[in-house]
Amino acid sequence: MKILFVSLGCDKNLVDSEVMLGLLGRAGYQFTDDESEADIIVVNTCCFIGDAKEESINTLLEMAKQKETGRCKVLIAAGCLAQRYKREVLEEIPEVDGILGTASCDKITEVVEQTLKGKKSEEFESLDRQRLEMQERVVTTGGHYAYLKIAEGCDKHCTYCVIPSVRGRYRSVPLDELIKEAEQLSEGGVRELILVAQETTLYGVDLYGKKMLPELLKKLAGISGIHWIRLLYCYPEEITDELIEVVKKEEKICHYMDIPIQHASDRILKRMGRKTDRQEITKRICRLREEIPDIAIRTTMITGFPGETAQDMDELLDFVDEMEFDRLGVFPYSQEEDTPAAVMDGQVSEEEKNERRDQVMKLQQEIAFAHGEDMVGRVLEAFIEGKVADESAYVGRTYMDAPGVDGYIFVNTDLELVSGMFVRVKVTGAVDYDLIGELIDEDEFTE
């Protein structure tokens, strides 16, 4: 029996997909990327914002057609949309044979087996359930980098966010389990570990009574085979001097930090339920840059939040201009049902949300392009991800670039490089959000 697995949404969802793939593989199932050859199709869905919900629904509907045109006997919905809209999915898409929630990944084999017997199957464990014993995953990112999910759920309860209702409270994975998982990933060829959670900076508070991210990072840095460690989703108010010191001192930790800020107007931050203000955010960023001058900071912003005025927007633009973030993404506010923000007064039109997003991105584009030009002449380490077709060039990433969201560096060389290799590159140019470089020290690159 062949299974097609479609994973939508964030990198945390991808880890769940890889765990389910591991379970199914050990149960004897084979995998295919051709939907017409699949006997079983599993869609791991997302519902964080409106666009993600639409993509998940459309994917389920598209895969449902394979029951008529392909070999598909069973269609299964998993993940956040399945958790949040269980009844609606089953009623509106009757082709769905099995459904399982976000805390039930370990039940995927049972759901597949039940549905193959012609039985409808539903698995929804408690959202407060601790992760079961670590399962070996099927890494789907090419094998040379992998995400390490260090916690599940969230306790922040931002007024626009559905995560606590679909993922439950914040639950850290025990430190020894994470080290074991990281060692397995390293043994499988993973060179870059990317730490993810809804919020990485609070890791360990629920289990150990204190923030344990610095301790976890030090232990991960001791694993042979791991060359880079990257941090995502660090809330600004939770970034401690201890964390900054570890990032500064441990050579394997990339001088890169993803810090979701969302806005710069104190009034809007308060309406969002955020636990910080512009002054504190600015202080943390300045502290990071003071201690780690070459740190690359990525952030995300939301435009068009209920009640956002022209003055709030001016504050946001002023802040982006002042901070000159290395990487920045902007999302128009998504009005999600059953969230406090959905019923707030001052809802902004879709047209205005998008116009304001474009304003921020235009400003950030100017900043990013200037930063790119400033990189010319620098020597950087690059992580090779593949070859450019029909050219003597390779695609790589620097420490400043997380996969899937940031830019690339294109490395010109006549030498044969291999994916997963680290090389030293001199930056010779910049095009839009990407860099161009030439290989140097060609006899000393790291395999």
N, C-alpha and C positions, 0 to 999 in steps of 0.2 A: 504494500500500500504506500503510495506516494503522497507526501504532504507539501502543500504550498503555504508558506508562512509570510504574512504581510504585517510589518511592524510600522505603526504610525506614531507621530508625536515625538516626545522628547527622548533624550538619551537614557533617562531612568526607565522609560517604557521599553527601550531597546534591551536593557539588561534583563528585564522580565521575559522578553521574547527569547533571549539567548538561554535563559534557564529552562524555559519550556521546550526549546529545541533540544537541549541536552537530555531532558527526561524522555522525550519522544524518540530520540536516537537510541537511547539505551533500551527502550522498549521494542526496538527492531524496525521502526518506521524509516523509510527513505524520504529524502527531500528533493523537491524540484523547484525551479524558478519559472516553469512553464505552466501557466494556469490551466491550459487545455489538457495537460497530462496529470493533473492533480486529482487524486481520489478524495482527498480531504483538504479543505482550505480553512485556515485559521487567520482571523484578522484581529490583531491587537490594537485596539482603538484608543483615540484621544478625544477629550472634550474640553480642553482648557479654555479655548476661546471659540467664538462662532465659526471661524474658518476651519478650525480643527474638527469641530462637530460635523460640519458639512462634508469635509474630506472623508471622515470615518463612515458617514452614512452612504455617501456615494460609492465608496469602496465596497461596502457590504452589498449594496445593490448590484454593482458590477460583477462581483464574485458570485452572487446568486444566479446570474445568467448562465454560469458554467454548469449548473445542474441540468440545463436544457441543451447546451451546445457542446459541453465537454464531458469528462469522465467523473466530475464531482458528484459524490454521494452524500457528503456531509459538509455543512458550513457552520463554523463556530465563531462566535464573537467573544472577545476577551477585552480586558483593560478598562479604562476610565469611562468611556461611553457606555459600555455594558454595565458597569457598576452604577452609574448615575441614572441611566434610562432603561433599566432592565425590562420593565413591562412594555414600554413603547417599542423597544427593539423586537421583542417577541411578537407583538401584535401587528406592527407595521411591516415587518420583514419576516413573514412566516417561513421563508426558506431557511432561516437560522434554526439549526437543530440543537445546538448546545451553546451555553452562555456561562461565562465565569467571571467573577469580580477580581478586583485588583489584589486582594489578599489570598487568592486561590490558585496561583500559578502552579503550585505543586499538584493540583488536581487535574491538570490538562490530559494526562494519559487516561484517567478514569472517564473523563467527559468524552474523549474520542472513542473509547471502547463502547460506552453506552450508546452513543449516537450511531455507531456502525451496526448495532443490534436493532436499530430502528426506534430507539427510545429517546425522547426529549430529555436533555440533561441540563441541570442548573447547579452551579457551585458558587456559593457566596459565604465565605468565612468572615468572622468578625474583623472589622477594619483595625481593631486594636491588637490583632494577633501578631506575636513576634515572628520574625522570619524563622523558618525551620532550618534544620541543619543545612549548611552550605552545599549547594548542588553544583557539579561541574557543568560549565556552560559550553555552548557552541559559539565561539566568538565570530561575529559576522562582519567585523570592521576591516577585514583583510589580514588579521592575525598579528599585526605589529603594534597596534595600540588597542586599548580596551578601557571601558568605563568600569570603575569600581564604585558601586552604590553603597555608601557608608551608613545611610539611614533611610527610613521610610516615613512618609507622612509629614505633617506640619502643625505647629501650635500657634503660629503667628495670627491667623484669622484676619488677613487683610480684607477690606470690605468688598473688593472686586473679585476675590479668588474662591474657586470651588474646591481647591485641593484638599482641605481638611475633611470635606464631606465625601470625597471619593477615595482618599488615601489614608484617612484616619489621623490619629495623634502622632507626634514625633517619636520614632522608635529607632534608636541607634542599633547597629549591628555590633555584637561583641568584638572587641579589638582582636582577640586571638583568631576569630573566624575570618576577619578581614585579612590578616597576615597570611593565613593559610590559603585563602582565595587568591591573593596577590602572588604568592609563591607558585601556585598552580598556573596562573596566567603567564608568569615569567618562564616557567618550564615549557610552556606551549609556544614560546617565541615572542611574547608581548614585550616591547621595549619602552612603551609610554603608558603610564597609568593616569587616567583622568578621573579624579575624585568628584562624585556627584551625589546630590541629595536635594530635597527641596531647599535645604539650607545646610551647608557643610560646617559652618562655623560653630554651630551648637552641638556638634558631635560629642557624644559621651555624657552630656549633662544628665540625661534620664537614667543612665546605667551607673555612672560613677560619681555623680554629684558635682562634677566640674567639667569644663571644656577640655576635651582630650584630643582635639585635632592636632595640636603640636606634637604630642606624644605619638600619635598614629603616624604622622608624617616622618618622624625620626625613625620609627621602626620600618616603615616602607622603604625609606632611603637605604636601609641596610640590606635589602634584598638584591643579591647579585643578578645581573641580567636586566634589571630595570634601569633605564638610562635617564628618562624624564618622568617627573611627577607633576601633574598640572591640577590646579585648584579652580573649580567652578562654584558659583552660587554662594558667595560669601557675603552675608548681610553686613552693611557698613558698621552698624552699631555693635556688632559682635566680634569685630576684628581687634584682637588684643595685641599689646606690645610683644607678648610671648610668641604669638603666631608670626608676627612680622620678623622677629629675630630668627625663628626656625627657617622661614622662607629665605631669609638673607644668608644664613650660614650653611644650609644643606645644599651641596652642589647639584644634586639631582633634581631639586625642586625648581621648576621653571619660574623665572621672574615675571610671572603673569598671574593676574587675579581677575576673576569675573565677579563684579559687585553689582547686583541688581539694585538700582537706586529709585527708578520709576518716576521721580519728579524732583523739582527744586523749590517749588513754592511751599512754604511751611503750612499754609492753609490747606492746600491740596494734599500734602503728605498726611496731615491730620485726618482729613476726610477719608483718605485711603486706609487709615488704620495703621500706618507705618509708625515705627517706634523711634524715629529720629527726625532731625531737621537739617536744613541746609548748612548751618554752622558746623554741626557735628560731622556731617558728611565731608565737608571741605577739610575739616581738621584731620580726619582719618586719611583722606587721599594725600594731603600734604605730608603727613607722617610717613606714609608708605614711600612716597617719592624722595623724602629726605633720607630715609634709611636704605632704600633700594633705588638708586637714581635711574637705572635702566628698566624699571618695572613697566610692563605693558598692562594697562587697565582697560578692561572691557566692561560695559554697562548696558542696561536697557532702560528705556523711558516709555511712558504711556502718555499719549495726547488725547485730549477730549474727554477727560474724566468729568463726571457730573459736577457742575459748578465752576469748571475751569473758565476763567475770564481772560481777556486780552492781557491784563496785567500779569496774571499767573503765567501766561505763555511767554511774556517778555522776560519774566524771571527765569524760566526754564532755558530760553535761548541764551540769556546772559550767563547762566551757570555753565552751559555746554561750551560757550566761547571761552569762559575763564578757565575751565578745567582741562580743555583740550584732550579729551579721552582718546586713547589709541584705537579703540574699537567701540562702536556704539550701534545698537539696534533700537528701532522705535516701533511701537505697536499702537494703532488707534484703539481706544478703549472699547472693550467688548461687553455689552450689557448682558450679564449672565443671570438667569433666573435663580431665585433662592439665595441671592447674595444681598447684603445691605445696600450696596451701591446701585443695584438695579432699580430700587424704588426711591433713590434720592432725587431731590428737585434739581433743576438745572441740567437735564440731559442735553447733550450736545449732538447736533445733527451729524450724520455719517459724512457728509461732504466737508463739514468743518473739521471733524476729527482727522480726516485724511489730508486736508490742506495743512493743518498744523503739523502732522507727521512729516509732510514733505518739507516744511520749513526747517524743522530740526535736521532732517537728513541732508538738506542742501548745505547747511552750515557745517555739519559733521564731515561731509564730503570734502569741503575745502580744507578742513583740519587734517583729515586723513591723507589727502594728496600731498599736503605740505610735509607731513611726517614722513611720507614715503620718499620724497625728494631728499629729506634730511638724512635718510639711511644710506644714501649713495656713498660708497667708500668704506663703509663698515664691513668688518668680517664677522660672519654669523655662522653658527652651527645649523645645519638643515637636516631634517628628517625626510628621507626620500620615500615618496608614496607611489611613484610610477613613472613611466616614460611618456613623453609627448609623441604621439603617432607621427611617423615619417620625418622626425626631426632629431638632431643630436642634442636633445635637451630632456630634462627630467623635471617632474613636479615634486616640490617638497614643501615643508612647513618649517618656519622658525619657531623659537620659543614664544614668539608673540602671537602665534596663530593656533587656535583650537580647531579641530577638524569640523567641517560642516558649517561653521559660522563666520570664520575669519578668512583672510586671504591666503595666497600661496607665494612661494618663491620658485621661479623657473630657473633651473641650473643648466647652463650651457657647458657641455663637455663631450668629447669624442670617446671618453672611457665608458665602459659598461658598468653601470651602477645597478644595485639591487634594492627592491623595496624593503624598508626596514633598516636601511643603512643610514648612519649619521656621517655627514661630510662637512668640511669647512668651505664656506662660500664668501667671496667678496662681492658685495652689492654693486652693480654697475648701472642700474636704472630702476625706474618705478613706472608702472602703467596702472592707472586707476588704483585699486586696492591691493595690487600685487607687486612683488619685487622681481627683478631680474638679476642674476648673478653668474659668476664664473667660478668654477671649482679651483681651489688652491690646496696646497699640501697634498697633492694627489696620491702620494705614496703612504699617507698616514691617516686615511679615513677609517672610521670605526665600523666594523661589520657586526 
